[in-house]
Amino acid sequence: MTAGADRCNGDSHYTPRNILITGAAGFIASHVANRLVRSYPGYKIVVLDKLDYCSNLKNLYQSKESANFKFVKGDIASADLVNYLLITEGIDTIMHFAAQTHVDNSFGNSLEFTKNNIYGTHVLLEACKVAGTIRRFIHVSTDEVYGETEADAIVGNHEASQLLPTNPYSATKAGAEMLVMAYGRSYGLPFITTRGNNVYGPNQFPEKLIPKFILLAMQGRPLPIHGDGSNVRSYLYAEDVAEAFEVVLHKGEVGHVYNIGTKKERRVLDVAKDICKLFKLDPEVCIQFVDNRPFNDQRYFLDDKKLKDLGWRERTTWDEGLLKTMQWYTSHPNWWGDVSGALVPHPRMLTMTGEKLSHEDEESTGPVVGNIGMIVPQKVSPLKPAMKLLIYGRTGWIGGLLGKICEREGIPYEYGSGRLENRLQLEADILTVKPTHIFNAAGVTGRPNVDWCESHKVETIRANVVGTLTLADVCKQHGLLLMNFATGCIFEYDDSHPINSGIGFLEDDKPNFTGSFYSKTKAMVEELLKCYDNVCTLRVRMPISSDLSNPRNFITKITRYEKVVDIPNSMTVLDELLPLSIEMARRNCTGIWNFTNPGTVSHNEILEMYREYIDQGFKWSNFTLEEQAKVIVAPRSNNELDTKKMEKEFPQLMHIKDSLVKLVFVPNSSSNGDKK
């Protein structure tokens, strides 16, 4: 027996030789792997991880130089890989941590949880059956399989309690448990199952409550609490949990279940207040109550006597553990790279690539090979969510441009084939494409202009209101962010926002322009979309691009009119702003945004630029709004939108006149761009 085994309070009943730990670049498993590598040099520790978004090879950095450690990048759902590892590495023990674990994600991506948590476990079990060499299979489950504990219960769920999962995540974990038990009874697999309380500590991906609140507090941002914060949870420090697995590995009895828990419970609201206290923040100001998730169990409470009988004890107090965790995150603020998508109140499933296992300041680009053949991927820094876009509006101007941007930037995308008002078709598109984000550039603007909508009101409502709301609702159910291209033509200059005053309409101002039916429908749907926290509304105005042959281009339109009005307006240069819409999706931006360039430009100013750069002989004439009203069916919107919100997010955003010159007129200049 190694010296490390003596730390388990007595003689161990089982001594492994070659251990496979699945999901070992994740949070809990990395603490277990590092502990075993450090404490038991006589054990060979082989770790397998596909490096999903919540895994990070830096979590295993302290083990990378150890002679008894090997990392393999791969998926437990790959039967060939798992069979190969069991045979070539002589695996006799498996500690199975790999799983999708974030409950919020399971409501919108439940099939992914079934694939990872049930199918992946089944593949692993089949490999064990074929290999015939496994002496211990430790299956890691969760306290959530018991379902909700009664609020007045004074005795926790014991290991023989009925399993009553209440969400897709816990249902898949319960299903995986049943498979493990079946393989134990049918094929004699020597399994042990653990069910644990919530775990916190260093290295945890910040979609989980405590690291998320710490990072938000570090940034001075609100701490979002689902519901009223009365939900009760029990929290264990990561190193204490790693020690619990050490005890179960050596002393656990085959065929048994062990709860890893604590009777020290805390309300979510109290957790938030404790974190505010650490950062000296006012909880009355910093805590923000948001919509609850579809089902949020009020309480999980475990009976942990069975594990304590093996000699395990919780060592770290709540105050001590929380302080250690806070100190770690403040010392490693960039450990996970860009995690903005995880810090929103209701995060959606991300797909990130784990980093190369190396010093943070190393510049090496080759793979790192440990003492016994560690194989790891190239470094990706900073971490960025991988994207796949589903775009609606294939035949439209903006939709077509989005596809070209994706092709240029190497972003996978597909166009939706379903009609927006047909829910079943939208569901089919999502299941087929499996997007990370959805862009809606579809809708009715009218051909040749918005006057068409005045005589086609039902068609306009169907596309602009019913279709958009249906798409938003389907996206909500699937946990997907919807980037919705809207319009800023829902305002007109008034006494509070005079022409040339520089006072623009803000994102939360109430629309005041109802002159056209088109604008009425867009204002109506924008107001309703405020109910959906998964929607980012982008108010486009008088869109312009460098393609001066496109009839939808505002510049092309006014150069073809016999007469034009001369009024300053906010406008959108698509060449500059459309790529930013994809970056906003990557950042999981939501809410309403005035999606225009800063400042205003008048019709005459644009036509003067056109004459200077494109056609020196170009001439035009003006007429008044009253004269214009005689030749159009519906009035037109004229306004300035405030862009401070966009400028704060993208400080490099150019003033409308600068953007027009640099991105539109100079590239099209008759002198091949000689003008500056």
C-alpha positions as CSV (number, residue, x, y, z in Angstrom):
1,M,0.0,0.0,0.0
2,T,1.3,3.5,-0.8
3,A,1.7,6.2,1.8
4,G,-1.1,8.1,0.2
5,A,-3.6,5.3,0.9
6,D,-3.0,5.6,4.6
7,R,-4.7,9.0,4.4
8,C,-8.0,7.3,4.1
9,N,-8.2,6.5,7.8
10,G,-7.2,2.9,7.8
11,D,-6.4,0.0,5.5
12,S,-7.9,0.3,2.0
13,H,-10.0,-2.5,0.7
14,Y,-9.1,-1.9,-3.0
15,T,-5.9,-0.9,-4.7
16,P,-6.2,0.1,-8.3
17,R,-3.4,0.0,-10.8
18,N,-4.4,1.8,-14.0
19,I,-7.3,4.3,-13.6
20,L,-9.3,5.9,-16.5
21,I,-11.0,9.2,-15.4
22,T,-13.5,10.5,-17.9
23,G,-14.3,14.2,-18.1
24,A,-11.1,14.9,-16.2
25,A,-10.5,18.4,-17.6
26,G,-13.8,19.4,-16.1
27,F,-14.2,20.9,-12.6
28,I,-14.7,18.1,-10.1
29,A,-12.8,15.4,-12.1
30,S,-9.7,17.6,-12.4
31,H,-9.5,18.0,-8.7
32,V,-9.8,14.2,-8.3
33,A,-7.3,13.5,-11.0
34,N,-4.7,15.9,-9.6
35,R,-5.2,14.5,-6.1
36,L,-4.7,10.9,-7.2
37,V,-1.7,11.8,-9.4
38,R,-0.1,13.7,-6.6
39,S,-0.9,11.2,-3.8
40,Y,-0.4,7.8,-5.5
41,P,2.6,7.8,-7.8
42,G,2.2,4.0,-8.1
43,Y,-1.1,4.4,-9.9
44,K,-1.2,5.2,-13.6
45,I,-3.9,7.9,-14.2
46,V,-5.2,8.1,-17.8
47,V,-7.6,11.0,-18.3
48,L,-10.1,11.3,-21.2
49,D,-11.9,14.5,-22.1
50,K,-13.4,15.8,-25.3
51,L,-12.7,19.4,-24.1
52,D,-16.3,20.7,-24.2
53,Y,-17.0,24.3,-23.3
54,C,-16.8,23.7,-19.5
55,S,-13.5,21.8,-19.7
56,N,-10.0,23.4,-19.6
57,L,-6.7,21.6,-19.8
58,K,-5.2,24.2,-17.5
59,N,-7.2,22.5,-14.8
60,L,-4.7,19.6,-15.1
61,Y,-1.6,21.7,-15.4
62,Q,-0.2,20.6,-12.0
63,S,-0.2,17.0,-13.2
64,K,1.2,17.4,-16.7
65,E,4.9,16.6,-15.8
66,S,4.1,13.6,-13.6
67,A,5.3,10.2,-14.8
68,N,2.0,8.5,-13.9
69,F,-0.2,10.9,-15.8
70,K,-1.5,10.7,-19.4
71,F,-4.1,12.9,-21.2
72,V,-6.1,11.7,-24.2
73,K,-8.5,14.0,-26.1
74,G,-11.6,12.1,-27.1
75,D,-15.3,11.4,-26.6
76,I,-16.6,8.6,-24.4
77,A,-19.2,8.1,-27.2
78,S,-16.5,6.9,-29.5
79,A,-16.6,3.1,-28.9
80,D,-13.4,2.4,-30.9
81,L,-11.4,4.9,-28.8
82,V,-12.7,3.7,-25.5
83,N,-12.1,0.0,-26.4
84,Y,-8.6,0.9,-27.5
85,L,-7.8,2.7,-24.3
86,L,-9.1,0.0,-22.0
87,I,-6.9,-2.6,-23.8
88,T,-3.7,-0.7,-24.5
89,E,-3.6,1.1,-21.1
90,G,-4.5,-2.0,-19.1
91,I,-7.3,-0.1,-17.4
92,D,-8.7,-1.9,-14.3
93,T,-10.6,1.1,-12.8
94,I,-12.9,3.7,-14.3
95,M,-14.1,6.9,-12.5
96,H,-16.8,8.2,-14.8
97,F,-17.4,11.9,-14.4
98,A,-18.0,12.9,-18.1
99,A,-21.4,14.5,-18.4
100,Q,-23.3,17.6,-19.4
101,T,-24.3,19.1,-16.0
102,H,-25.8,22.5,-16.2
103,V,-29.5,22.3,-15.5
104,D,-30.4,25.5,-17.3
105,N,-28.9,24.2,-20.6
106,S,-30.9,21.0,-20.3
107,F,-34.2,22.8,-20.7
108,G,-33.2,24.0,-24.2
109,N,-30.8,21.3,-25.3
110,S,-32.2,18.2,-23.7
111,L,-31.2,15.9,-26.5
112,E,-27.6,16.8,-26.0
113,F,-27.9,15.7,-22.4
114,T,-29.4,12.4,-23.5
115,K,-26.5,11.9,-26.0
116,N,-23.8,12.7,-23.5
117,N,-25.1,11.4,-20.3
118,I,-27.0,8.3,-21.3
119,Y,-25.6,7.2,-24.7
120,G,-22.0,8.1,-23.7
121,T,-22.3,6.0,-20.5
122,H,-23.8,3.1,-22.4
123,V,-20.8,3.1,-24.9
124,L,-18.5,3.1,-21.9
125,L,-20.3,0.2,-20.2
126,E,-20.2,-1.9,-23.4
127,A,-16.5,-1.3,-23.7
128,C,-16.1,-2.5,-20.1
129,K,-18.2,-5.7,-20.9
130,V,-16.0,-6.4,-23.9
131,A,-12.7,-5.8,-22.2
132,G,-13.5,-7.9,-19.1
133,T,-10.7,-6.3,-17.1
134,I,-12.6,-3.7,-15.0
135,R,-12.4,-4.3,-11.2
136,R,-14.1,-1.0,-10.2
137,F,-16.5,1.2,-12.1
138,I,-17.3,4.4,-10.1
139,H,-20.2,6.1,-11.6
140,V,-20.6,9.8,-10.6
141,S,-24.3,10.9,-10.4
142,T,-26.0,13.8,-8.6
143,D,-28.3,14.5,-5.7
144,E,-30.9,15.9,-8.2
145,V,-31.9,12.3,-9.1
146,Y,-33.9,12.2,-5.8
147,G,-35.9,15.2,-6.9
148,E,-37.1,17.9,-4.5
149,T,-36.9,17.4,-0.8
150,E,-39.7,18.5,1.4
151,A,-39.1,21.9,3.0
152,D,-39.7,20.6,6.5
153,A,-37.8,17.3,6.2
154,I,-35.2,16.8,8.9
155,V,-33.8,13.6,7.6
156,G,-32.1,13.7,4.2
157,N,-32.6,11.4,1.2
158,H,-30.7,8.2,1.9
159,E,-29.1,6.0,-0.8
160,A,-32.2,3.7,-1.0
161,S,-34.6,6.6,-1.5
162,Q,-36.8,6.7,-4.6
163,L,-35.4,8.5,-7.7
164,L,-37.8,11.2,-8.8
165,P,-35.9,13.5,-11.2
166,T,-37.7,16.8,-12.1
167,N,-35.6,18.2,-15.0
168,P,-34.0,16.8,-18.2
169,Y,-30.5,16.9,-16.7
170,S,-31.4,14.8,-13.6
171,A,-33.5,12.5,-15.7
172,T,-30.5,11.6,-17.9
173,K,-28.4,11.1,-14.8
174,A,-31.0,8.8,-13.3
175,G,-31.2,6.9,-16.7
176,A,-27.4,6.5,-16.7
177,E,-27.6,5.1,-13.2
178,M,-30.1,2.5,-14.3
179,L,-27.8,1.4,-17.1
180,V,-24.9,1.0,-14.7
181,M,-27.0,-1.0,-12.3
182,A,-28.2,-3.2,-15.1
183,Y,-24.7,-3.9,-16.3
184,G,-23.8,-4.8,-12.7
185,R,-26.6,-7.3,-12.4
186,S,-26.5,-8.7,-16.0
187,Y,-22.8,-8.8,-16.6
188,G,-21.2,-8.6,-13.2
189,L,-19.7,-5.2,-13.6
190,P,-18.3,-4.2,-10.2
191,F,-19.8,-0.7,-9.9
192,I,-20.2,1.9,-7.2
193,T,-22.4,5.0,-7.6
194,T,-22.0,8.4,-5.9
195,R,-24.6,11.1,-5.6
196,G,-23.3,14.5,-4.6
197,N,-24.4,17.9,-3.4
198,N,-23.3,21.1,-5.2
199,V,-19.6,21.6,-5.4
200,Y,-17.7,24.9,-5.6
201,G,-14.0,26.0,-5.6
202,P,-11.2,26.9,-8.0
203,N,-11.3,26.0,-11.7
204,Q,-15.2,25.8,-12.0
205,F,-16.7,27.1,-15.3
206,P,-18.7,30.2,-14.4
207,E,-22.1,29.0,-15.6
208,K,-22.5,27.7,-12.1
209,L,-23.8,29.9,-9.3
210,I,-20.8,30.7,-7.1
211,P,-18.1,31.4,-9.8
212,K,-20.6,33.3,-11.9
213,F,-21.5,35.6,-9.0
214,I,-17.8,36.1,-8.1
215,L,-16.9,37.1,-11.7
216,L,-19.9,39.4,-11.9
217,A,-19.1,41.0,-8.5
218,M,-15.5,41.5,-9.8
219,Q,-16.9,43.5,-12.7
220,G,-19.4,45.4,-10.5
221,R,-22.3,43.9,-12.3
222,P,-25.7,42.7,-10.9
223,L,-25.9,39.2,-9.4
224,P,-29.0,37.6,-11.1
225,I,-31.1,35.3,-8.9
226,H,-33.7,33.0,-10.4
227,G,-37.0,33.5,-8.7
228,D,-37.0,34.9,-5.2
229,G,-33.7,33.2,-4.1
230,S,-35.4,31.1,-1.4
231,N,-34.2,27.8,-3.0
232,V,-31.9,25.9,-0.6
233,R,-28.7,24.1,-1.6
234,S,-25.9,22.4,0.2
235,Y,-22.4,23.3,-0.9
236,L,-19.1,21.3,-0.6
237,Y,-15.6,22.6,-1.3
238,A,-13.9,20.9,-4.2
239,E,-10.9,19.5,-2.3
240,D,-13.2,17.9,0.3
241,V,-15.2,16.2,-2.6
242,A,-11.9,15.0,-4.2
243,E,-11.0,13.4,-0.9
244,A,-14.5,11.8,-0.8
245,F,-13.8,10.1,-4.1
246,E,-10.4,9.0,-2.8
247,V,-12.2,7.3,0.1
248,V,-14.9,5.7,-2.2
249,L,-12.3,4.4,-4.6
250,H,-10.4,2.6,-1.9
251,K,-13.1,1.7,0.6
252,G,-16.4,1.8,-1.2
253,E,-18.3,-1.5,-1.5
254,V,-19.2,-2.9,-4.9
255,G,-22.9,-2.5,-5.8
256,H,-23.4,0.3,-3.2
257,V,-24.4,4.0,-3.6
258,Y,-22.8,6.7,-1.5
259,N,-24.2,10.2,-1.0
260,I,-21.5,12.9,-0.9
261,G,-23.1,15.7,1.0
262,T,-23.4,18.1,3.9
263,K,-26.2,19.1,6.2
264,K,-25.1,22.7,6.1
265,E,-27.7,24.3,3.8
266,R,-27.8,27.9,2.4
267,R,-30.4,29.8,0.4
268,V,-29.3,31.1,-3.0
269,L,-30.1,34.6,-1.8
270,D,-27.7,34.1,1.2
271,V,-25.0,32.9,-1.1
272,A,-25.3,36.1,-3.1
273,K,-25.3,38.2,0.0
274,D,-22.1,36.4,1.3
275,I,-20.4,37.1,-2.0
276,C,-21.5,40.8,-1.8
277,K,-20.0,40.9,1.7
278,L,-16.6,39.6,0.4
279,F,-16.5,42.3,-2.2
280,K,-17.9,45.0,0.1
281,L,-20.9,45.5,-2.2
282,D,-24.4,46.5,-1.1
283,P,-26.7,43.5,-1.7
284,E,-29.7,45.8,-2.0
285,V,-28.1,47.3,-5.1
286,C,-26.2,44.4,-6.5
287,I,-28.7,41.6,-6.3
288,Q,-31.2,41.4,-9.3
289,F,-34.2,39.0,-9.3
290,V,-34.9,37.5,-12.7
291,D,-37.3,35.0,-14.2
292,N,-37.1,31.5,-12.7
293,R,-36.2,28.6,-14.8
294,P,-39.0,26.2,-15.9
295,F,-38.7,24.1,-12.8
296,N,-36.4,24.9,-9.9
297,D,-36.3,22.4,-7.1
298,Q,-36.7,24.1,-3.8
299,R,-34.4,21.9,-1.8
300,Y,-32.0,18.9,-2.1
301,F,-31.1,17.3,1.3
302,L,-28.9,14.2,1.6
303,D,-28.2,11.7,4.4
304,D,-24.4,11.4,4.3
305,K,-23.9,8.9,7.2
306,K,-22.9,6.0,4.9
307,L,-19.9,7.8,3.5
308,K,-18.9,9.1,7.0
309,D,-18.9,5.5,8.2
310,L,-16.0,5.0,5.7
311,G,-14.0,7.7,7.4
312,W,-14.7,10.8,5.3
313,R,-15.4,14.2,6.9
314,E,-16.0,17.6,5.5
315,R,-13.0,19.7,6.3
316,T,-13.6,23.2,4.8
317,T,-16.1,25.6,6.4
318,W,-18.3,27.7,4.1
319,D,-16.6,30.9,5.0
320,E,-13.1,29.5,4.5
321,G,-14.1,27.8,1.2
322,L,-15.8,30.8,-0.2
323,L,-12.9,33.1,0.6
324,K,-10.4,30.6,-1.0
325,T,-12.6,30.5,-4.1
326,M,-12.9,34.3,-4.3
327,Q,-9.2,34.7,-4.0
328,W,-8.5,32.1,-6.7
329,Y,-10.9,33.8,-9.2
330,T,-9.5,37.3,-8.5
331,S,-6.0,35.9,-9.1
332,H,-7.0,34.1,-12.3
333,P,-9.6,36.4,-14.0
334,N,-8.8,35.1,-17.5
335,W,-8.6,31.4,-16.7
336,W,-11.6,30.7,-18.9
337,G,-11.1,33.4,-21.5
338,D,-14.3,35.0,-22.9
339,V,-17.1,33.8,-20.6
340,S,-19.6,36.6,-21.3
341,G,-22.1,34.2,-22.6
342,A,-22.1,32.3,-19.3
343,L,-22.6,35.4,-17.2
344,V,-26.1,36.3,-18.5
345,P,-29.0,35.5,-16.2
346,H,-30.1,32.5,-18.3
347,P,-27.0,31.1,-20.1
348,R,-27.4,29.0,-23.2
349,M,-25.2,26.0,-24.1
350,L,-21.8,27.1,-25.5
351,T,-19.3,25.2,-27.4
352,M,-15.7,26.1,-26.5
353,T,-12.4,24.5,-27.0
354,G,-10.2,23.8,-24.0
355,E,-6.8,25.4,-23.9
356,K,-3.4,23.7,-24.4
357,L,-1.9,22.4,-21.2
358,S,1.1,24.8,-20.8
359,H,2.3,27.8,-18.9
360,E,0.0,30.7,-19.5
361,D,2.9,32.8,-20.8
362,E,4.4,30.1,-23.1
363,E,4.5,30.9,-26.8
364,S,5.0,27.4,-28.0
365,T,2.5,26.3,-30.6
366,G,3.3,22.6,-30.8
367,P,1.6,19.9,-28.8
368,V,2.7,19.3,-25.3
369,V,3.8,15.7,-24.6
370,G,3.9,14.5,-21.0
371,N,6.3,11.9,-19.6
372,I,4.1,9.1,-20.8
373,G,2.7,10.5,-24.0
374,M,0.3,13.4,-23.2
375,I,-1.4,14.5,-26.4
376,V,-3.2,17.8,-26.3
377,P,-4.6,20.2,-28.9
378,Q,-3.2,23.5,-30.1
379,K,-3.7,26.5,-27.8
380,V,-6.7,28.7,-28.6
381,S,-6.5,32.1,-26.8
382,P,-8.7,33.7,-25.9
383,L,-11.4,31.2,-25.8
384,K,-14.3,32.0,-28.1
385,P,-17.6,30.2,-28.5
386,A,-17.8,28.3,-31.7
387,M,-20.7,29.4,-33.8
388,K,-23.2,28.0,-36.3
389,L,-25.8,30.3,-37.5
390,L,-29.3,29.6,-38.8
391,I,-30.3,32.6,-40.9
392,Y,-33.8,33.5,-42.0
393,G,-34.1,35.8,-45.0
394,R,-32.1,34.1,-47.7
395,T,-33.5,36.1,-50.5
396,G,-33.4,39.4,-48.7
397,W,-30.6,42.0,-48.8
398,I,-29.4,41.7,-45.2
399,G,-29.9,37.9,-45.1
400,G,-27.7,37.5,-48.2
401,L,-25.0,39.8,-46.8
402,L,-24.9,37.8,-43.6
403,G,-24.2,34.6,-45.5
404,K,-21.3,36.3,-47.4
405,I,-19.8,37.5,-44.1
406,C,-20.0,34.0,-42.6
407,E,-18.3,32.6,-45.7
408,R,-15.6,35.3,-45.5
409,E,-15.0,34.7,-41.7
410,G,-15.3,30.9,-41.9
411,I,-18.4,30.7,-39.7
412,P,-20.6,27.7,-40.4
413,Y,-24.2,28.8,-41.4
414,E,-27.3,27.6,-43.1
415,Y,-30.4,29.3,-44.3
416,G,-33.7,28.4,-42.8
417,S,-36.3,26.8,-45.1
418,G,-39.3,27.1,-42.9
419,R,-41.8,30.0,-42.9
420,L,-41.6,32.1,-39.8
421,E,-45.3,31.7,-39.0
422,N,-45.1,27.9,-39.2
423,R,-43.9,26.6,-35.9
424,L,-43.4,23.0,-37.0
425,Q,-41.2,24.1,-39.9
426,L,-39.0,26.2,-37.5
427,E,-38.7,23.3,-35.1
428,A,-37.5,21.1,-38.0
429,D,-35.0,23.7,-39.1
430,I,-33.5,23.9,-35.6
431,L,-33.3,20.1,-35.2
432,T,-31.7,19.7,-38.6
433,V,-29.2,22.6,-38.5
434,K,-28.4,22.5,-34.7
435,P,-27.4,26.2,-34.6
436,T,-25.9,28.1,-31.7
437,H,-27.5,31.3,-32.8
438,I,-30.4,32.3,-35.0
439,F,-30.6,35.5,-37.1
440,N,-33.9,36.8,-38.4
441,A,-33.5,39.1,-41.5
442,A,-36.8,38.0,-42.9
443,G,-40.0,40.1,-43.0
444,V,-42.0,42.5,-45.1
445,T,-40.8,45.9,-46.0
446,G,-42.8,46.3,-49.2
447,R,-41.8,46.5,-52.9
448,P,-40.9,48.9,-54.2
449,N,-41.3,50.6,-50.8
450,V,-43.4,50.6,-47.6
451,D,-46.4,51.9,-49.4
452,W,-47.1,48.3,-50.4
453,C,-47.9,47.5,-46.8
454,E,-50.8,49.9,-46.7
455,S,-52.7,47.7,-49.1
456,H,-51.4,44.3,-47.8
457,K,-52.0,44.6,-44.1
458,V,-52.7,40.9,-43.4
459,E,-49.5,39.8,-45.2
460,T,-47.5,42.4,-43.3
461,I,-48.9,41.3,-39.9
462,R,-48.3,37.7,-40.7
463,A,-44.6,38.2,-41.5
464,N,-43.6,41.1,-39.3
465,V,-45.6,40.2,-36.2
466,V,-46.9,36.6,-36.1
467,G,-43.8,35.2,-37.8
468,T,-41.3,37.1,-35.7
469,L,-43.0,36.2,-32.4
470,T,-43.3,32.6,-33.4
471,L,-39.6,32.4,-34.1
472,A,-38.7,34.2,-30.9
473,D,-40.9,31.7,-28.9
474,V,-39.4,28.7,-30.6
475,C,-35.9,30.0,-29.9
476,K,-36.8,30.6,-26.3
477,Q,-37.9,26.9,-25.9
478,H,-34.7,25.7,-27.4
479,G,-32.5,28.0,-25.3
480,L,-31.3,29.9,-28.4
481,L,-30.4,33.6,-28.8
482,L,-32.3,35.3,-31.6
483,M,-30.7,38.2,-33.4
484,N,-33.7,40.1,-34.8
485,F,-33.2,42.8,-37.4
486,A,-35.8,45.5,-36.7
487,T,-36.2,49.1,-37.7
488,G,-35.6,52.5,-36.2
489,C,-38.3,53.9,-38.4
490,I,-40.7,54.0,-35.4
491,F,-39.8,57.5,-34.3
492,E,-40.1,61.0,-35.7
493,Y,-38.6,64.3,-34.6
494,D,-40.6,66.0,-31.9
495,D,-40.3,68.8,-29.4
496,S,-38.1,66.7,-27.2
497,H,-36.0,65.6,-30.1
498,P,-35.7,68.5,-32.5
499,I,-33.9,68.3,-35.9
500,N,-30.1,68.9,-35.6
501,S,-30.3,69.0,-31.8
502,G,-28.1,66.0,-31.4
503,I,-30.7,64.6,-29.0
504,G,-31.5,61.1,-30.2
505,F,-34.2,58.6,-29.3
506,L,-33.0,56.1,-26.7
507,E,-33.5,52.3,-26.8
508,D,-36.2,52.5,-24.1
509,D,-38.1,55.5,-25.5
510,K,-41.7,54.8,-26.6
511,P,-42.2,54.8,-30.4
512,N,-44.0,58.0,-31.5
513,F,-44.3,57.4,-35.3
514,T,-47.4,55.7,-36.6
515,G,-47.6,57.2,-40.0
516,S,-47.1,53.9,-41.9
517,F,-48.7,50.5,-41.3
518,Y,-45.2,49.0,-41.7
519,S,-43.9,51.1,-38.8
520,K,-46.9,50.2,-36.7
521,T,-46.3,46.5,-37.1
522,K,-42.6,46.9,-36.3
523,A,-43.3,49.0,-33.2
524,M,-45.9,46.5,-32.1
525,V,-43.6,43.4,-32.4
526,E,-40.7,45.2,-30.7
527,E,-42.8,45.9,-27.7
528,L,-43.9,42.3,-27.4
529,L,-40.4,41.0,-27.9
530,K,-39.4,42.8,-24.7
531,C,-41.0,39.8,-22.9
532,Y,-38.3,37.5,-24.4
533,D,-34.9,37.6,-22.7
534,N,-33.4,35.6,-25.5
535,V,-33.9,38.3,-28.2
536,C,-31.5,41.0,-29.4
537,T,-33.4,43.6,-31.4
538,L,-31.3,45.6,-33.8
539,R,-32.9,48.8,-35.0
540,V,-31.6,49.4,-38.6
541,R,-32.3,52.7,-40.3
542,M,-32.0,53.6,-44.0
543,P,-29.5,50.9,-44.7
544,I,-26.5,51.6,-46.9
545,S,-23.8,49.4,-48.4
546,S,-20.9,49.7,-50.7
547,D,-22.9,47.9,-53.4
548,L,-24.4,50.9,-55.2
549,S,-26.1,48.6,-57.7
550,N,-28.5,47.2,-55.1
551,P,-31.9,48.8,-55.5
552,R,-32.5,48.4,-51.7
553,N,-29.5,50.6,-50.9
554,F,-30.6,54.0,-49.6
555,I,-28.0,55.8,-51.8
556,T,-29.2,53.9,-54.9
557,K,-32.8,54.8,-54.1
558,I,-32.3,58.5,-53.7
559,T,-30.0,58.8,-56.8
560,R,-32.9,57.5,-58.8
561,Y,-35.5,59.8,-57.5
562,E,-36.4,62.9,-59.4
563,K,-36.6,64.9,-56.2
564,V,-35.6,64.3,-52.6
565,V,-36.3,65.8,-49.3
566,D,-33.3,67.1,-47.3
567,I,-33.6,66.0,-43.7
568,P,-30.8,64.7,-41.4
569,N,-31.3,61.1,-40.3
570,S,-29.6,58.3,-38.5
571,M,-28.4,55.6,-40.9
572,T,-26.8,52.2,-40.9
573,V,-23.7,51.4,-43.0
574,L,-24.1,47.6,-43.4
575,D,-20.4,47.1,-44.3
576,E,-19.4,48.2,-40.8
577,L,-22.4,47.2,-38.7
578,L,-23.4,43.8,-40.0
579,P,-20.2,42.1,-38.9
580,L,-20.7,43.6,-35.5
581,S,-24.1,41.8,-35.3
582,I,-22.3,38.5,-35.4
583,E,-19.9,39.7,-32.7
584,M,-22.9,40.7,-30.6
585,A,-24.3,37.2,-31.0
586,R,-21.0,35.8,-29.9
587,R,-21.2,38.1,-26.8
588,N,-24.8,37.0,-26.2
589,C,-26.1,40.6,-26.3
590,T,-29.8,40.9,-25.7
591,G,-32.4,43.7,-25.5
592,I,-32.9,46.6,-27.9
593,W,-30.0,48.3,-29.7
594,N,-30.0,51.4,-31.9
595,F,-28.1,49.7,-34.7
596,T,-26.9,52.8,-36.6
597,N,-23.7,54.7,-37.0
598,P,-23.3,57.7,-34.6
599,G,-24.5,61.1,-35.8
600,T,-26.8,62.0,-38.7
601,V,-26.4,62.8,-42.4
602,S,-28.9,64.5,-44.7
603,H,-30.0,63.5,-48.2
604,N,-28.2,66.4,-49.7
605,E,-24.9,65.6,-47.9
606,I,-25.1,62.1,-49.2
607,L,-25.7,63.2,-52.8
608,E,-22.9,65.7,-52.5
609,M,-20.6,62.9,-51.6
610,Y,-22.0,60.9,-54.5
611,R,-21.2,63.7,-56.9
612,E,-17.7,64.2,-55.5
613,Y,-16.7,60.5,-55.6
614,I,-18.9,58.8,-58.1
615,D,-20.5,61.1,-60.7
616,Q,-19.2,64.6,-60.9
617,G,-22.0,65.6,-63.3
618,F,-24.8,64.3,-61.0
619,K,-27.6,66.8,-60.3
620,W,-30.7,66.6,-58.1
621,S,-33.4,68.9,-56.8
622,N,-35.3,69.0,-53.5
623,F,-38.9,69.3,-52.5
624,T,-40.6,69.8,-49.1
625,L,-42.2,67.2,-46.9
626,E,-45.6,68.6,-47.9
627,E,-44.7,68.1,-51.6
628,Q,-43.5,64.6,-50.9
629,A,-46.7,63.7,-49.1
630,K,-48.6,64.3,-52.4
631,V,-46.7,61.5,-54.2
632,I,-46.5,58.8,-51.5
633,V,-49.2,56.8,-49.8
634,A,-47.8,56.7,-46.3
635,P,-45.7,59.3,-44.4
636,R,-42.0,58.5,-43.9
637,S,-40.1,58.5,-40.6
638,N,-37.3,60.9,-40.0
639,N,-35.3,60.8,-36.7
640,E,-32.0,60.6,-34.9
641,L,-31.2,57.6,-32.8
642,D,-29.0,57.7,-29.7
643,T,-26.0,55.4,-30.2
644,K,-24.2,55.6,-26.9
645,K,-25.0,52.0,-26.1
646,M,-23.5,50.8,-29.3
647,E,-20.5,53.1,-29.0
648,K,-19.8,51.7,-25.5
649,E,-19.9,48.2,-26.8
650,F,-17.9,49.0,-29.9
651,P,-15.8,52.2,-29.3
652,Q,-14.3,51.9,-32.8
653,L,-17.7,52.6,-34.4
654,M,-17.3,55.4,-37.0
655,H,-19.5,58.5,-37.4
656,I,-21.9,58.1,-40.2
657,K,-20.2,60.5,-42.5
658,D,-16.7,59.0,-41.9
659,S,-18.1,55.5,-42.5
660,L,-19.8,56.6,-45.7
661,V,-16.6,58.0,-47.1
662,K,-14.3,55.2,-46.0
663,L,-16.5,52.2,-46.7
664,V,-18.9,53.3,-49.4
665,F,-17.7,56.2,-51.6
666,V,-13.9,55.7,-51.6
667,P,-14.1,52.0,-52.7
668,N,-16.5,53.1,-55.5
669,S,-14.7,56.2,-56.4
670,S,-14.4,56.9,-60.2
671,S,-10.7,57.8,-59.4
672,N,-10.1,54.3,-57.9
673,G,-10.0,55.5,-54.3
674,D,-7.5,58.4,-54.8
675,K,-9.7,60.7,-52.8
676,K,-9.2,60.8,-49.1
